[in-house]
């Protein structure tokens, strides 16, 4: 995979909250192509799961006091970027499966080919592929002194 100095990949393991973990696992598998690694908690109502798509890993957990899905709160607090080798194919798969596309497939000024989608409970996702190696200064970013 091409490296892009403007965008690091695979640097963090996010934990996402859903009202129904089993439904989320099924949806993330069917629409985005994630693969389940494990579930924990009761089989009929799991507390959480770990999933992966290529080299990207996520944890999902169940709503509980003080922990909400974005749709319950009427907004979102973050978006997640997942790097995939074939972003065009991934976009077509997601669109065909009924994913709620909120940013059409495009190439950004900072060298990413990406699209945005909202999942079944309001989490914001970007699926991306490095298209060009772009120095941050080339598109107007200021690199912090080291």
WOZIWO-V898563 format. One record per residue. N is the residue number from 1. RES is the residue in one letter. PHI is phi in whole degrees, 0 to 359 (999 if undefined). NEAR is the number of other ideal C-beta (glycine too) atoms within 10 Angstrom. Layout:
n=N res=RES phi=PHI near=NEAR
n=N res=RES phi=PHI near=NEAR
This chain:
n=1 res=X phi=999 near=11
n=2 res=X phi=298 near=9
n=3 res=X phi=265 near=9
n=4 res=X phi=230 near=21
n=5 res=X phi=297 near=15
n=6 res=X phi=273 near=20
n=7 res=X phi=220 near=18
n=8 res=X phi=283 near=11
n=9 res=X phi=237 near=15
n=10 res=X phi=55 near=11
n=11 res=X phi=251 near=5
n=12 res=X phi=207 near=8
n=13 res=X phi=251 near=10
n=14 res=X phi=283 near=13
n=15 res=X phi=245 near=11
n=16 res=X phi=245 near=20
n=17 res=X phi=252 near=20
n=18 res=X phi=226 near=25
n=19 res=X phi=288 near=14
n=20 res=X phi=227 near=16
n=21 res=X phi=299 near=21
n=22 res=X phi=299 near=15
n=23 res=X phi=295 near=12
n=24 res=X phi=295 near=26
n=25 res=X phi=301 near=21
n=26 res=X phi=299 near=13
n=27 res=X phi=294 near=19
n=28 res=X phi=297 near=24
n=29 res=X phi=288 near=14
n=30 res=X phi=291 near=13
n=31 res=X phi=271 near=20
n=32 res=X phi=260 near=20
n=33 res=X phi=87 near=17
n=34 res=X phi=295 near=22
n=35 res=X phi=243 near=11
n=36 res=X phi=286 near=14
n=37 res=X phi=263 near=12
n=38 res=X phi=201 near=9
n=39 res=X phi=238 near=17
n=40 res=X phi=222 near=11
n=41 res=X phi=96 near=13
n=42 res=X phi=298 near=8
n=43 res=X phi=301 near=7
n=44 res=X phi=283 near=6
n=45 res=X phi=210 near=10
n=46 res=X phi=296 near=19
n=47 res=X phi=279 near=13
n=48 res=X phi=186 near=19
n=49 res=X phi=202 near=23
n=50 res=X phi=242 near=16
n=51 res=X phi=222 near=21
n=52 res=X phi=215 near=13
n=53 res=X phi=222 near=18
n=54 res=X phi=63 near=15
n=55 res=X phi=265 near=11
n=56 res=X phi=267 near=19
n=57 res=X phi=241 near=16
n=58 res=X phi=224 near=19
n=59 res=X phi=250 near=14
n=60 res=X phi=238 near=24
n=61 res=X phi=221 near=18
n=62 res=X phi=274 near=19
n=63 res=X phi=304 near=15
n=64 res=X phi=205 near=9
n=65 res=X phi=306 near=5
n=66 res=X phi=85 near=5
n=67 res=X phi=231 near=11
n=68 res=X phi=232 near=16
n=69 res=X phi=277 near=20
n=70 res=X phi=306 near=19
n=71 res=X phi=298 near=16
n=72 res=X phi=291 near=13
n=73 res=X phi=264 near=10
n=74 res=X phi=79 near=8
n=75 res=X phi=185 near=9
n=76 res=X phi=221 near=14
n=77 res=X phi=246 near=9
n=78 res=X phi=202 near=9
n=79 res=X phi=232 near=14
n=80 res=X phi=243 near=15
n=81 res=X phi=251 near=16
n=82 res=X phi=241 near=24
n=83 res=X phi=270 near=22
n=84 res=X phi=231 near=21
n=85 res=X phi=292 near=9
n=86 res=X phi=244 near=11
n=87 res=X phi=293 near=21
n=88 res=X phi=295 near=12
n=89 res=X phi=295 near=11
n=90 res=X phi=296 near=22
n=91 res=X phi=301 near=20
n=92 res=X phi=297 near=12
n=93 res=X phi=298 near=17
n=94 res=X phi=297 near=20
n=95 res=X phi=297 near=16
n=96 res=X phi=296 near=9
n=97 res=X phi=276 near=12
n=98 res=X phi=91 near=11
n=99 res=X phi=299 near=22
n=100 res=X phi=276 near=14
n=101 res=X phi=289 near=14
n=102 res=X phi=247 near=13
n=103 res=X phi=218 near=16
n=104 res=X phi=295 near=10
n=105 res=X phi=303 near=16
n=106 res=X phi=203 near=10
n=107 res=X phi=252 near=12
n=108 res=X phi=277 near=17
n=109 res=X phi=292 near=12
n=110 res=X phi=263 near=19
n=111 res=X phi=95 near=22
n=112 res=X phi=251 near=21
n=113 res=X phi=261 near=17
n=114 res=X phi=207 near=24
n=115 res=X phi=214 near=21
n=116 res=X phi=243 near=18
n=117 res=X phi=211 near=21
n=118 res=X phi=253 near=18
n=119 res=X phi=274 near=22
n=120 res=X phi=297 near=19
n=121 res=X phi=237 near=21
n=122 res=X phi=94 near=17
n=123 res=X phi=289 near=24
n=124 res=X phi=268 near=18
n=125 res=X phi=234 near=24
n=126 res=X phi=242 near=18
n=127 res=X phi=250 near=27
n=128 res=X phi=217 near=22
n=129 res=X phi=220 near=19
n=130 res=X phi=294 near=21
n=131 res=X phi=259 near=16
n=132 res=X phi=214 near=15
n=133 res=X phi=272 near=13
n=134 res=X phi=238 near=19
n=135 res=X phi=291 near=13
n=136 res=X phi=307 near=16
n=137 res=X phi=295 near=11
n=138 res=X phi=295 near=14
n=139 res=X phi=248 near=12
n=140 res=X phi=106 near=8
n=141 res=X phi=281 near=13
n=142 res=X phi=249 near=7
n=143 res=X phi=280 near=10
n=144 res=X phi=294 near=6
n=145 res=X phi=296 near=4
n=146 res=X phi=251 near=3
